[in-house]
Amino acid sequence: MKILETVLKYDGYTRTEGIDVSPSEITSKSNYQRWLAKNNTPQTYKLPVDIKVNSVMGTAFHEYASKVLKESDLNVYSELPVKGEIAGYKVGGTVDVVYDYEDTYVIGDFKTFGVFQLKKAMKNNFVDYLPQLSIYSYLYSQSMGIEYSRLGELYILVTGDSGWFKKEDGGGKTPKYFTETIELLDKHEVEELVTERMLDIQEEPDLDCQDDEWNRCLYCNFDCEFRTE
């Protein structure tokens, strides 16, 4: 019996009702993927099962972390749905973590990386994750009627054989888990980002899924390396 395959193939994602787009859809690198998602195109293609292992591990940790944080005495929101309006578009999603910090708050996100994925992310100073967390912060501040915060944290779990590797610059080692503090975009930058990304998909864009070798589209029949029928 294909027990593991059944578990790994499961897709429990549900989109927030009453929104035009989610933060993850806005921050996707591919215009074509964003256009398909915006038009509620069914996801007819699935990732190869082995590619989904890290994703499933990350999802499992999200659920575990949410349970623990809800039972803790920390002043933390976990798996918090947020939605609002940015640049005239209805945007909504679920924030992993929000917690009060002195006179403001911090937006947090759990990330599970393989060793090579983490090397790439660290080399780019985790800039790929700024837009999504910034949008969450914008929506949270709007829904709560409080001042926007640019404080963000990534809670990183490293999977792989050892979970340790030497940095390319030769300095130190990276542990199995750690927290990375990042400064989010300002509000004006968030509004510009959403406006630009949504204008790019008013009409069907060119097929650009293969511009990034790590971009894994789940929609169309474009035969890229990471997709199977």
N, C-alpha and C positions, 0 to 999 in steps of 0.2 A: 504493500500500500504506500502511496506517495504522501506520507504524513507531512514531512518537512516542506515539500513542494506546495501542498495545499495551504499551509500556514504562510509561506513566503509570498504566494501569489495574491493573498487577500488584500484588497484595497478598501479601507473604511473611510476614505476622505469624503467629507460632505462640505459643500460650499455654504457660507453664511447667507441666509435669505435676505432679500431686499437690498442687495448691493450690486454695483456695476462691476466691481473688480476687487480682488484681494491684494494685500501687500505683496505676497509672493508672486502673483501674476504681474503686478506692476514692475517688480524688480527682476523679472526674468530677462535674460540677455537677448532672447530672440523675439523680434517683432512679430514673426509669424506665430509663435506659440502664444503670445499675448492676444493676438487677434482671434485665434481659435478659442482660447479660454473665454474671452469677452463675449463671444457669440455662442457660448455654451455648447461647443462642439463635443460630441461624445468621445471619450478616450478609447479608441479601438485597438491601440497597440500597447503592449505591456513590456516592461523591462525584463531582460533575462533573469531567471530566478537567482543566480549567484550574485548578480549586481545588487539585488535587494537586501542582502544579508545585513549590511551596515545600516540601511534605512530601517529595517525591522528592529534591530538592536536599539537604534535611537528612539524609535517610537515606544518600545518597551520601557526604556529609561524615563522618557517623558511621563508615562503613566505612573511609574513607580515614584518619581520625584514629586509629581502632583499630589499623590496620596500622602507622602511623608510631610510635605510642606503644609498641607491642609490640617494635619494633625499636630503640627509643631506650634510653639508659642511665639513664633516669629511674626512680625507684622508684614505678611507677604500675601499677595494675590498670585494664584497659580492657575494656568490654563484659563485665563480671563478673556471672555469674548469682548471685543471692542468694535464699534463702528461709528462712522461719522461722515462728514463731507470735506473733501479736499479739492480745491480748484474746481468746484462744481460737480465733482463725481462722488457717488456714494461708495465708500470704501469700508471693508470690514474683514476681520480675521480674529485669530486667537493669540494672545500674548502668552509666552511661556511663564514669565515671572515679572511682577512689578512689586517693588518694596519701597517703603518710606525711608528716606535718607536725610537726616537733619531737617532742613526746611524744604526739601524737594523730594524727588523720587528717582528710582533707577529702573530702566527697562532691561530685562535679562532674557537670554535665549540659550537653550541647550543645543550643543552641536556635537555630533559624533563624527570623528574623522578617522580614516585610514592613515597610515604613516605618510604616504605620498601626497594625499590630499592636504594633510596638515602642513607639510613642507611648502606647498604652493600657497596656501592661505597665509602662512607666516611670512613668506617672502613678500607678499602684497600687503602686509600689515592689516589683514582682515578687512580691507576696504570693501570687498564684495558684500559684506553684511551690514554696512552702514545704512544703506537706503531702507531696507526692510525694518530694522529696528527704529529708525527715525520716523517712519510712517506709523508704526505702533505707538511711539511716544506722542506723535501729533494727535492721533485718535484718542489716546488715553487722556491727554490734557484737555482736549475738546469736550469729551464726555463728562469729565469731572469738573470742568470749569476752573481749572488751575493753570498756572504758568507752565509753559512748555519746558521740558528738561532735556538737556543734551547728554545726560549721563547714561551710558550703556555698559553692559557686561555680557561677555560670552562665557558660558560654562562648558568647558571642553573636555570630552572623553576621547581618549586615543585607543583605537583598537589595533589589532595586529599581533604578530608573534611576540614581540617584546614590549612594544609601546614606548620604546626609548630610541632616540636617534641623535646623532651629532648634527648641530646646525651647520649650514653650509659655510658660515663665516668662522667656523671652528670654535665657537664659544659655547660651552656647557652642553647640557642635554635637556630634552623636553620630557616631563613626567607623564604618567598615564592619565592624569587629570590636572587641570589648572583653570584659573579664571583670568580672562583677558579683559582689561578695562579699555573701552573705546569712547571717543568723543563723537557724538552723533551730528548729523547735518543740522543747520539752523532751520527755522520754520519756512523762511523764504525759499531756501534750497529744496525743501520737501515739496512745496507748492509748484516750483518750477519743474521738478522731476516728474511729478504726476501729470502736469499739463503736457510736457514734452512726450512722455511715454504714451499717453492716451491719444494725442494728436497723431502719433506715428501709426496708429492702428484704426483710424477712422474708416479707411478703405483697406481691402485685402493687400498686405504687403508682399514683397518678394520673399521667396523661400530662403531663409537665412539660418536655418537650424544647424548647418554644418560649420558655421564660422568659428565655433568653439568646440574643441574635441571632447569636452566634458558635458556638452549640452545634450540632455537626453529627452527628446520629444516623445510624448505618448500619444500623439494624435494622428498625424498624416501617414501616407504610405511612402514617404521619402526613406530610402533604404540606407540609413546610417549605421555605423558600427555597433551602436548600443541598443538597437531595436530588433525585436523578432515579432513575427506575425502571430 
